[in-house]
């Protein structure tokens, strides 16, 4: 049966008044527990959860509002399933937040794990994050017209191996399954091969020499072992369908290559590769290492008492920030939180992203990526006066009229021709990109994209841009706080579904804590005004 109780229903006498001191009771009412109880508990995804239970048969379920809420609270409190079960039974502050009576509550870690699995399977974390954030923004009356965007690296609960050990661990895990299910085939392998992988994963190759040449030879040996095992069991249906064999093939294809029967290890296999066979979804960021990342957009208006994260999109670590603008905008549009101005670092500032934002009415404040051209002049294409309605150049930066303007719409390119006499007599000729032609006239050529980039680089050299862009740095503090408070830096889980659920749930908790801080600041301000 399904157990659902309206979370807005209040008892005639609050049992917490009898068991808590006045200070403890006031602390609950001023904390996240009161906000959760009064505002957030009722929007938990009960309708989605109850579909997994029968109304006619089966054992009684827990009260679904409190059970669903517990799964999200355990994430941003960084609890294990056992911690969450004990808190459900014994913690008065959790009872208060979930609107439960403080007696006769029971919960097992297996029940917690079951509800968590249902949440992950239905991908409910993102849905709850959107609902809670929208409600908190409305409650706090936050301005979302200015936002900032950044990504933050997170690690799943997996060991970080070098390439050689990672490949060796994949071999060891296949051999372990082979020995367990087919001892005859295992015994038929070469003794040297079996003995090479007999140690535990963390002790594997621990006695190998540390110099680069020995390390290279060991890596090549492991590659040959992988290739030998793959070929040997390729046609054996008893083993080639096992997960360890498929993982062995995947890692070999990503890390090694075969040419003329010679097996070599790739020098640069790329970031979109398996980093540990225990978490095959994790990939590598070239600077930050293996794991996952979150794309976060946050309000940053000076009018707001506190700032909340409006969008949290989990990704694998190899995803480039330049590709994040479109999914972030789509999420903001879906939640009706599209800003007028978005600040982001250089990785997001490509011309395509700027154009994409402009199409949605968003001004992307971001430095232009890439180096300035080596032949950059103090005068650039943006300094030439162009009639936007006709596309014709009306004058150069020094006021000289062109002889002719040629426009290629297919290439989005403009060619402007100036009189040689005017250009040769110009005092700025050495700093102008116009080049002399065979006919004695001077020609300057630029694309629409080049003109846009030149305009942005010119603007970036101003104090006005630096002042506008300065606000982006605030999201670095947000990333740090979320990692320290909610345990976002290193999660307790691994695998894409669990990592995505856990990371978004922790961002949900960060927003709740921020909202409480904002409400407390507002109450204190009101008290000061009352006594003024």
C-alpha positions in Angstrom: 0.0 0.0 0.0 1.1 3.6 -0.5 1.3 5.9 2.5 0.8 9.5 1.8 0.0 12.3 4.3 -0.5 15.9 3.5 2.7 17.5 4.7 0.9 20.8 5.4 -1.2 19.1 8.0 -0.2 20.3 11.5 -0.8 18.8 14.9 -2.9 20.7 17.4 0.1 20.5 19.9 3.6 20.6 18.6 5.4 17.6 20.3 8.8 19.3 19.8 7.9 22.0 22.3 7.9 19.4 25.0 11.2 17.7 24.2 13.4 20.6 23.0 14.7 23.5 24.9 13.5 27.0 23.8 16.9 27.7 22.2 16.9 24.3 20.4 13.4 24.9 19.1 14.3 28.4 18.0 17.3 27.1 16.2 15.1 24.6 14.2 12.7 27.3 13.3 15.5 29.6 12.1 17.3 26.8 10.2 16.9 24.8 7.0 14.5 22.5 8.8 11.7 25.0 9.0 12.1 26.0 5.4 12.0 22.4 4.3 9.0 21.6 6.5 6.9 24.6 5.5 7.8 25.1 1.8 9.7 22.2 0.2 8.3 19.0 1.7 5.0 19.3 -0.2 6.8 19.5 -3.6 8.7 16.2 -3.2 8.0 13.9 -6.2 5.5 11.7 -4.4 3.4 10.9 -7.6 6.5 9.5 -9.3 7.5 7.4 -6.4 4.1 5.9 -5.6 3.9 4.4 -9.1 6.4 1.8 -7.9 4.1 0.5 -5.2 0.9 -1.4 -5.3 -2.2 0.1 -3.7 -3.7 -3.3 -3.0 -1.0 -5.6 -1.9 2.5 -5.6 -0.5 3.9 -4.4 2.9 3.2 -0.8 4.0 5.5 1.8 2.6 7.1 4.6 4.5 5.3 8.0 4.4 6.2 9.0 0.9 6.8 12.7 1.3 9.3 12.0 4.1 10.9 9.0 2.4 11.4 11.0 -0.8 12.8 14.0 1.0 15.2 11.8 3.0 16.9 10.7 -0.2 17.8 14.3 -1.1 18.7 15.3 2.4 21.1 12.4 2.8 23.0 13.7 -0.3 23.5 17.3 0.8 24.2 16.2 4.3 26.8 13.7 2.9 25.3 10.8 4.8 25.6 7.1 4.0 22.5 5.0 3.8 23.1 3.8 7.3 23.5 7.4 8.5 20.2 8.4 6.8 18.4 5.5 8.4 19.6 6.4 11.9 18.8 10.0 11.4 15.2 9.1 10.3 14.8 7.1 13.6 16.7 9.3 16.1 17.4 12.9 14.9 14.9 15.4 16.2 15.9 18.0 13.6 15.2 15.6 10.7 11.9 14.7 12.3 11.0 18.3 12.4 12.0 18.9 8.8 10.0 15.9 7.6 7.0 16.7 9.8 7.2 13.4 11.6 6.4 12.6 15.2 9.6 12.1 17.1 8.6 8.7 18.3 8.1 5.2 16.8 10.0 6.0 13.6 11.8 3.1 11.9 13.9 2.9 8.8 16.6 0.4 7.6 19.5 1.2 5.3 18.1 -1.3 2.8 14.9 0.7 2.6 16.9 3.9 2.1 18.8 2.2 -0.8 15.6 1.1 -2.4 14.1 4.5 -2.4 17.3 6.0 -3.7 17.4 3.5 -6.5 13.9 4.5 -7.5 14.9 8.2 -7.5 17.9 7.4 -9.7 16.0 5.2 -12.2 13.4 8.0 -12.7 16.0 10.7 -12.8 14.1 12.8 -10.3 17.0 14.9 -8.9 16.9 17.4 -11.8 13.1 17.7 -11.6 13.2 18.4 -7.9 16.2 20.8 -8.3 14.2 22.8 -10.8 11.1 22.9 -8.7 12.8 23.8 -5.4 15.0 26.5 -7.1 12.0 28.2 -8.8 10.2 28.2 -5.4 13.1 29.6 -3.5 13.8 32.3 -6.1 10.1 33.4 -5.9 10.1 33.3 -2.1 13.3 35.4 -1.9 12.3 37.6 -4.8 15.7 37.2 -6.4 16.7 39.0 -9.6 17.8 36.5 -12.3 18.6 39.1 -15.0 22.3 38.8 -14.3 23.9 35.3 -14.0 27.4 33.8 -14.2 28.5 30.4 -15.6 31.3 28.0 -14.7 32.1 24.4 -14.4 33.5 22.6 -11.4 35.3 19.2 -11.3 34.0 16.4 -9.1 35.4 12.9 -8.4 33.4 9.8 -8.0 34.3 7.1 -5.5 36.9 5.4 -7.6 40.7 4.9 -7.3 42.8 7.1 -9.6 45.3 4.9 -11.5 48.0 5.6 -14.0 47.5 4.2 -17.5 49.6 1.1 -16.9 47.9 0.1 -13.6 44.5 0.9 -15.1 45.2 -1.5 -17.9 46.6 -4.1 -15.5 43.6 -3.9 -13.2 41.3 -4.6 -16.2 43.4 -7.7 -16.9 43.4 -8.8 -13.3 39.6 -8.5 -13.0 39.1 -10.6 -16.2 41.5 -13.2 -14.8 39.7 -13.2 -11.5 36.4 -14.0 -13.2 38.0 -16.6 -15.4 39.5 -18.4 -12.4 36.2 -18.4 -10.6 34.1 -19.7 -13.5 36.5 -21.7 -15.7 39.5 -23.0 -13.7 40.6 -25.2 -16.5 41.1 -22.4 -18.9 42.8 -20.3 -16.3 45.3 -23.0 -15.5 46.1 -23.3 -19.2 47.4 -19.7 -19.3 51.1 -19.1 -19.1 52.4 -19.2 -15.5 54.3 -15.9 -16.1 51.1 -14.1 -17.2 49.1 -15.4 -14.2 51.8 -14.5 -11.7 52.1 -11.0 -13.1 48.5 -10.2 -12.0 48.3 -12.2 -8.8 48.7 -9.2 -6.5 45.8 -6.9 -5.3 44.9 -4.0 -7.5 46.6 -1.4 -5.3 49.8 -3.6 -5.1 49.9 -4.4 -8.8 53.3 -3.6 -10.3 54.4 -2.2 -7.0 57.9 -3.8 -7.4 58.4 -2.4 -10.9 61.3 0.0 -11.5 60.4 3.6 -11.5 62.5 4.9 -14.4 60.7 5.9 -17.6 62.2 3.1 -19.8 61.2 0.3 -17.4 57.8 1.9 -17.1 57.4 2.0 -20.9 58.5 -1.7 -21.2 56.0 -2.7 -18.5 53.1 -0.8 -20.2 53.9 -2.6 -23.5 54.0 -5.9 -21.7 50.5 -5.3 -20.3 49.3 -4.3 -23.7 50.5 -7.6 -25.1 48.8 -9.5 -22.3 45.6 -7.7 -23.0 45.8 -8.5 -26.7 46.7 -12.2 -26.0 43.6 -12.6 -23.7 41.3 -10.8 -26.1 42.3 -13.1 -29.1 42.3 -16.3 -27.0 38.7 -15.8 -25.7 37.3 -13.9 -28.7 35.2 -16.9 -29.9 34.4 -18.3 -26.5 30.7 -17.5 -25.7 31.3 -18.5 -22.1 33.6 -15.6 -21.6 33.3 -13.0 -24.4 30.0 -11.8 -23.1 31.2 -11.1 -19.6 31.5 -7.5 -18.5 35.2 -7.8 -17.6 36.0 -9.1 -21.1 34.1 -6.3 -22.8 35.8 -3.8 -20.6 39.2 -5.4 -21.5 38.3 -4.9 -25.2 37.2 -1.3 -24.6 40.3 -0.3 -22.8 42.6 -2.0 -25.3 40.9 -0.2 -28.2 41.2 3.2 -26.5 44.8 2.8 -25.2 46.5 0.5 -27.8 46.8 -0.1 -31.5 47.9 -3.0 -33.6 50.0 -2.3 -36.8 51.7 -5.2 -38.7 51.2 -7.5 -35.7 53.1 -5.0 -33.5 51.2 -3.8 -30.5 51.9 -0.3 -29.3 50.4 2.0 -26.6 49.0 5.2 -27.9 50.9 8.3 -26.8 47.8 10.5 -26.5 44.6 8.4 -26.2 42.4 11.5 -25.5 40.2 12.4 -22.5 37.1 10.5 -23.6 38.5 7.2 -22.4 37.9 4.8 -19.4 39.9 5.9 -16.4 39.0 3.0 -14.1 37.0 -0.1 -14.9 35.0 0.2 -11.7 33.5 3.5 -13.1 33.5 3.2 -16.9 31.5 6.4 -17.4 34.2 8.6 -15.8 36.5 10.4 -18.3 39.5 12.7 -18.0 39.9 16.5 -18.1 43.4 17.4 -19.3 44.0 19.8 -16.4 41.8 18.6 -13.6 42.1 14.8 -14.0 39.6 11.9 -14.1 36.0 12.2 -13.0 32.9 14.3 -13.8 32.0 17.9 -13.9 29.0 20.2 -13.2 28.0 23.1 -15.4 26.6 25.7 -12.9 24.8 29.0 -13.6 24.2 31.3 -10.7 22.4 34.6 -10.1 24.8 37.5 -9.4 22.7 40.6 -9.1 23.7 43.1 -6.5 20.1 43.5 -5.6 20.0 39.9 -4.2 20.6 39.2 -0.5 22.1 35.8 -1.6 22.7 34.1 -4.9 21.2 30.8 -5.9 22.3 28.3 -8.6 19.7 28.3 -11.3 21.1 25.4 -13.5 23.2 22.3 -12.6 24.0 20.1 -15.6 26.2 17.1 -14.7 28.7 15.9 -17.4 31.7 13.7 -17.8 35.0 15.4 -17.3 36.1 15.3 -21.0 33.2 17.5 -22.1 34.5 21.0 -23.2 33.1 24.1 -21.6 32.7 25.6 -25.0 29.9 23.1 -25.8 27.9 23.9 -22.6 26.3 27.2 -23.6 23.4 25.6 -25.6 22.3 23.0 -22.9 22.5 25.7 -20.2 20.4 28.1 -22.2 17.9 25.4 -23.0 17.6 24.6 -19.2 17.2 28.3 -18.4 14.5 28.7 -21.0 12.7 25.6 -19.7 12.7 27.1 -16.1 11.8 30.6 -17.3 15.0 32.0 -15.9 16.8 33.4 -19.0 19.1 36.3 -18.0 19.8 39.5 -19.8 23.5 39.2 -19.0 25.7 36.0 -18.5 29.3 36.3 -17.4 31.6 33.3 -18.1 35.3 32.6 -18.5 37.3 32.5 -21.7 36.4 28.8 -22.5 32.8 29.8 -23.1 33.5 33.0 -25.1 33.8 31.7 -28.6 32.1 33.7 -31.4 29.5 31.0 -32.0 28.4 31.0 -28.3 28.2 34.8 -28.3 25.9 34.6 -31.4 23.8 31.9 -29.8 23.3 34.0 -26.7 22.4 37.1 -28.7 19.7 35.1 -30.5 18.1 34.4 -27.1 18.5 38.1 -25.9 21.5 37.3 -23.7 24.7 39.3 -23.6 27.6 37.0 -23.0 30.3 38.8 -21.1 33.4 36.7 -21.7 37.0 37.3 -22.9 37.7 36.3 -26.5 39.4 32.9 -26.6 42.7 32.4 -28.5 45.7 34.6 -29.0 45.7 37.9 -30.8 46.9 37.6 -34.4 50.7 38.0 -34.6 50.3 40.7 -37.3 47.8 42.6 -35.2 47.8 46.4 -35.9 46.7 49.1 -33.6 43.9 49.8 -36.1 41.7 46.8 -36.7 38.6 45.9 -38.7 36.3 47.2 -36.1 37.6 50.8 -36.7 36.4 50.9 -40.2 33.0 52.6 -40.4 30.4 50.2 -41.9 26.8 51.1 -42.8 24.9 48.2 -41.2 21.9 48.6 -43.5 23.8 48.3 -46.7 27.1 46.7 -45.6 29.1 49.4 -47.4 32.2 50.9 -45.8 31.8 54.7 -45.6 35.2 55.6 -44.3 38.5 54.3 -42.8 39.4 55.2 -39.2 41.2 58.3 -40.5 38.2 59.5 -42.4 39.3 58.6 -46.0 36.5 57.5 -48.3 36.9 54.1 -50.1 36.9 53.7 -53.8 34.9 50.5 -53.6 33.4 48.0 -51.3 32.9 44.4 -52.3 30.7 42.1 -50.3 30.7 38.2 -50.5 27.6 37.1 -48.5 28.4 33.4 -49.0 31.8 33.8 -47.2 30.5 36.7 -45.0 33.6 38.6 -46.2 34.0 42.3 -47.0 36.8 43.7 -49.2 37.4 47.5 -49.1 39.6 49.3 -51.6 41.1 52.7 -50.9 43.0 55.2 -53.0 46.8 54.7 -52.9 47.4 58.4 -52.7 45.2 58.7 -49.6 46.9 55.7 -47.8 50.5 56.6 -48.7 50.0 60.1 -47.2 48.3 58.8 -44.1 50.3 59.1 -40.9 48.8 55.9 -39.6 49.8 53.8 -42.6 52.2 51.6 -40.6 49.6 50.7 -38.0 46.8 50.0 -40.6 46.0 46.5 -41.9 45.4 47.8 -45.5 47.8 46.3 -48.0 49.1 47.8 -51.2 48.0 46.1 -54.4 49.6 45.9 -57.9 47.4 48.7 -59.1 48.7 51.0 -56.4 45.5 51.1 -54.4 45.2 49.7 -50.9 43.0 46.8 -49.9 41.7 45.7 -46.5 39.9 42.4 -46.2 37.9 41.0 -43.2 35.1 38.6 -42.4 32.1 39.3 -40.2 33.5 37.0 -37.5 36.9 38.8 -37.6 35.1 42.1 -37.2 33.1 40.9 -34.2 36.2 39.4 -32.6 38.2 42.7 -33.1 35.3 44.6 -31.6 35.3 42.4 -28.5 39.1 42.6 -28.1 38.9 46.3 -28.3 36.2 46.4 -25.6 38.2 44.0 -23.4 41.0 46.6 -23.1 38.6 49.0 -21.3 38.1 49.5 -17.6 34.3 49.2 -18.2 34.7 45.6 -19.4 37.0 44.7 -16.5 34.5 46.0 -14.0 31.6 44.1 -15.6 33.6 40.9 -15.9 34.9 41.1 -12.3 31.6 39.7 -10.9 32.3 36.3 -12.6 34.9 35.4 -10.0 32.3 35.1 -7.4 31.2 31.7 -8.7 34.6 30.2 -7.7 33.6 30.8 -4.1 30.3 29.1 -4.7 32.0 26.1 -6.1 34.3 26.0 -3.1 31.5 26.3 -0.5 29.3 23.7 -2.2 32.3 21.2 -2.1 33.1 21.9 1.5 29.6 21.9 2.9 27.9 19.2 0.9 30.8 16.9 0.0 30.5 17.6 -3.7 34.3 17.4 -4.3 34.4 13.6 -3.9 31.1 11.7 -4.0 30.3 8.5 -2.2 29.1 6.8 -5.4 30.4 6.0 -8.8 28.7 5.4 -12.2 27.0 8.0 -14.3 23.4 7.6 -12.9 24.4 7.7 -9.3 27.0 10.5 -9.8 24.5 12.7 -11.7 21.8 12.1 -9.0 24.2 12.8 -6.1 25.8 15.9 -7.6 22.5 17.6 -8.5 21.1 16.7 -5.1 24.0 18.4 -3.4 23.5 21.6 -5.4 19.9 21.4 -4.3 21.1 21.4 -0.7 23.5 24.3 -1.4 20.5 26.4 -2.6 18.5 25.5 0.5 21.3 26.6 2.8 21.7 29.8 0.8 18.0 30.5 0.9 18.0 30.1 4.7 20.9 32.5 5.0 19.0 35.0 2.9 15.8 34.7 5.1 17.8 35.1 8.3 19.5 38.2 6.9 16.1 39.6 5.9 14.6 39.0 9.4 17.5 40.7 11.1 17.2 43.6 8.8 13.5 43.9 9.6 14.3 43.8 13.3 16.9 46.6 13.0 14.4 48.8 11.1 11.7 48.1 13.7 14.0 49.3 16.5 15.4 52.2 14.6 
